[in-house]
Amino acid sequence: LWRKKNGLIRIILTWFCFLSFLYFLSILTIPES
């Protein structure tokens, strides 16, 4: 159960890093008017 929970936490952390990276890219690429 702990190993499955640890894997789930790893997946959530990976998605969080990926989404924050996309958000950072969108801020850099889209010029603010």
N, C-alpha and C positions, 0 to 999 in steps of 0.2 A: 504493500500500500504506500509506503514511504517513497519507494523507488518510482512508482507511477506518479506520485505527487511531485517529486523532484523533476521528473521529465516534463510535467505540465508547467511547472514554474519556469523551466528552461525555455519552453515554447513561447510562453507569455513574454518573457524577457526579450526573446529574439524578435517577436512581433513588435514590441514596444520600441526597440532600437531601430527597427526597419521603418516604422511609421514616423518616428521622430526624425529620421534621416530624410524621408520623403518630404516632411513638413519643412525641414531646413532647406532642402533643395528648392522647394516651391517659393520660399521667401527670397532665396538668392536669385532665382531665374525670373520671377515675376516682378517687374519694376513697379514701385508704388507711385501713383500719380497724385 
